[in-house]
């Protein structure tokens, strides 16, 4: 007759539950997998499948009961680690969305919004467009696989334990959040500069010939200039996105190292 002791059951649960919490936290907060259109069942199933593969490769685990005070603290630690890594990569896509916000305001499309399920609120049209475009490039470049690979590598650099997480990692995550504005503005700079030049030209034209009616032709002209420049920028966006994704993967390693 097959029998299982409590100690064996606790060991099996610990070997599966603790890594599952870290992986599930990244899947829920990271890009692509954490999208609101992906059902919770798919997220849990994917995380469980990855955990089954990763669990046998882990080193020795803390010898504590899963649902004891120390075991619950380990669960909290794993959740914080996975969420921090997921948010680190999510910053990249927030920077891409910021590009759409900057360009949309310059084109006069700041009022063109619709309900975004991911943000649970109104989102600019160009911001959503840039986000979808960035996700497509991310998947094509196997960024989602690199993100999962970086997560699995953290089990070696940051093994499962009950130790307090280092503040250096959270500080690195906060500093990394500044790239939302720097990278977003850098990507939007060509369009913003061209729109600024066109607005200056319209202002000079309005002073030289007020009868033309700059307010009637200004809005269509800025939209046309913005759309043409976005079309010209698309081939050059992919290498920029690739470098941005690589920086995000590297930053995941730095955050994990700082949490040790």
N, C-alpha and C positions, 0 to 999 in steps of 0.2 A: 504494500500500500504506500502510495506517495504521500509524504508528510512534509510540511514546511514549518520551521520554527519561526518565532517572532523576530529573532535576530536576522535570519536569512531574508524575511520579508522586508524588514527595515532597510537592509543593505540594498536590495533590489529597488525599493522605492526611492532611496536616496540617489542611487546611480542614475535613475531616470528623471526624477522630479527636479533636482537642482539644476542640471544642465538645460532641462526643458524650459524652466522659468527664464533663464538668460536668453535662450534662443527665441522664445515666444515674445519677450519684451522687445527685442530688435525687430522681429517680423511685424509687430503691432505698431511700432513707432517709426520704422525706417521707410524709405521711399519704395514705390512699386508695391511691395507686399503689404504695407500699411495703409494703402489707399482704401477709402471708405467703400469703394465698389467691390472690394474683395471681401467675401463673406467671412464671418468669424469661424465657421466650420472649416473653411479652406486654410485659414491661418493656423488653427490648432492642428489640423491634419499635417500640414507641411512641417510645422515645428516638431511634431511628434516623430515624423519620418526622419528628419535630420538628427533628432536626439537618439533614435535607435542606432543610427550609423556612428554617431560621435561617442556615445556613452562607453563602449568597450575600449576606446583609446585613451580615456582619462586616467590620470594617475590615482594614487590613494586618496580616498575621500575622508572627511572628518568622521570619526567614530562617535556620532551622536544620533539620537533619535530624531526622525524627520520632523515630528510635530511637537517636539520639546521647544523650550524657549530659545535654545541655541540653534535648533533646526529651523525655526521660523525666522530667526535673524539671518541665517544663511540664505533663505529664500528671498528676504528683503534685499540682501546684498546682490544676489544674482539679478533681481529685477532692476535695481539701480544701474548695474553694469550694462545690461542689455539696452535699457532705455537711453543711457548716455551715449552708447555707440550708435543707436538708431538715430538719435537727434543730431549726432555729429554729421551723419550722412544726409539727414534731412535739411541741414543748413544749406547744402549745395543747391537743392531744388528751391529753397526759399530765395536764394540769391538770383536764380533764374527767373522766378516769379517777380522779383523786384525789378528785373530788367523790363518786363512787360508793363509794370506800373509806371516806370520812368518814361518809356516810349509812349504809352497811352496818354499820359498827361501832356506830353509835348505835342502829340497829334490832335489833342482836343477830344480824345475818347475816354476821358476820365468818367464821364457819365454812363458809358456803355458797360453795364454790369449785369450779371445774372447770378442766380443762386449756385454756389459751389458746394457740393456735398462733402468734399474733403475738408474745406474750411468751415463748414456749417454756417455760412453767411454769404454775403454778396462778394463777388470777385470780379475784377476787371476782365474784359474779354481777352485783351492781349496777354494779360498775366496767365490766364488759363491756357491760352494757345502756347505760350512759351513753356509752361509746365508740361503739357502733353508732348510737345516736341522734345523736351529734355528727357522725358521718360522713355520715349521711343529710342533716342540715341543711347540712353543708359542700358536698355535691354539689348540693343544691337551690338554694343561694345562689351557685352557680358559683364556689365557693371554689377548686376545683381548677384552673379556668381562670385565675383571678386569680393563683394561685401560679405557674403556668407563665409567665404574663405578667411577673410580677416577676422570675422567673429570666431570661427573655430580655432584660429591661431591664438586667440586670447586665452583659451583654456590652458595653454602652455605658459604664457607670460603672466597670466593672472588666474591661478588655479582656484578651485572652489575651496573657500575657507570661511571662517567666522571673523576674520580680522576686520578692523575698521578700514573703510575705503579712504585712500589718500585725497586730500583736498587739491593736490596739484592737478589731478585729472579733471575735476570739475572746473577749476580755474582755466585749464586749457580749452575746455568746451565753451566757456563764456567768452574767452578771447577769440575763439574760432567763429563765434557768432557775428563778429565785426565784419567778416567777409560778405555778409548779406548785402551790405551797402557798397563796399569797395568793389567786389566782383560784379555785382549787379550794375553799378554805375559804369564800370570799365567796359562791360559788354554793350551797354546802351549808349556809350559815348559817341560813336559815329552818327547814330540817328539823332541824338539830342543836339549835337553840334550842327548838323545839317538843318534841323528844324529851327534852331536859333538863328542861323544865317538867313533862312527863308523868311522868318518873322522880321528880322532887321530890314531885309529887302522890301517887305511889304510896308514897313513903317516909313522907309524913305520914299516909297512910291506914293504913300498916302499924303506925305508932305508935299511932294512935287505935283501930284495931280489928284486932288481930293475928289474930283467928280467921278473917278473910276469906280469908287465904292469898294474899298479894300475889305470891308467886313463881309461882303457878299462872296468874294473870291478867295478870301484868306483861309476859311475853313476847308473848302474842297482842295485847295492847293497844299496845305499842310498834310492832309490825309494822303494825297497822292504821293507827295515826297516821302512820307513815312512808309507807305506800303512798298514803294519802289526800293527804298533802301533796305527794308526788311527782306525783300526778295533777293537782293544782291548779297546780303549778309549771311543767308542760310548756308551756303557752302563753307563759309569761314567759321560758322558757329560750331560745327562738329569738332574740329581740332581744339577749339577753346573749351568746349564741354568735356572733351577727353582729358585735358589737363586738369580741369576742375574736379572731375571724378577721381582722378589719380591723387590729387591733393586731399580729397575727402577720405579716401582709403588710408593714406598715410597718416592723416590726423586721427583716424580711429585707433591706429597703433599707438600714437602718442598719448591719447586719452586713456587707453587701457594701461599703458606703462605708468601714467601718473596716478592711476587708481590703486596701484599695487602698494 
